[in-house]
Amino acid sequence: MKGLSWICVVLCAALLLTGCQWDGISTEELLEDFDGFLEQLSQSQLTKDTALIGVQTYGEDAYAGGYFADCVRQTGRDVIFGGASIQERFLHCYGSITTESGEATVRIRLNGKVIFPETGADGKFDTELHLEPGENYIMVDYDHFSGNVEMTCEYAEG
């Protein structure tokens, strides 16, 4: 998927630099269509609703929405939000992890970089994200976890 994303970015850059139009389709329209195609293709990386440990609700797209999990000794990973895009996005993600046993960790992959939002003693986390063009995913890793995970991701001003 990473190789495909870079090929797509190079193709888009070439189209932008040439400023070409095909049959009355502007470069901007072509890029919007291409970005939509990339987003659809990248949705295969998100955990399917039937396989989710928790329950997910989408906002305006696959990058925003809500998530709730009530777990008893769960192990696995839910890839909840994100995708591949040529657009940059700014998100505000916040929530809480209430642990009875085991471990649950929010994990965010920003292209090749992985970050873990800091969780306070009360289990709450709050982070602002700048998603650059490429592949960006927000997930929760579970290791024999019992407890609750709540998360909300909303668009923020950049």
Buried (B, 14 or more C-beta within 10 A) or exposed (E): EEEEBEEBBEBBEEBBEEEEEEEEEEBEEBBEEBBEEBBEBBEEBBBEEEEBBBEBEBBEEBBBBBBBBBBEEBEBBBBBBBBBBBEEBEBBBBBBBBBEEBEBBBBBBBBEEEEEBEBEEEBBBEBEBEBEBBBBBBBBBBEEBBBBBBBBBBBBEE
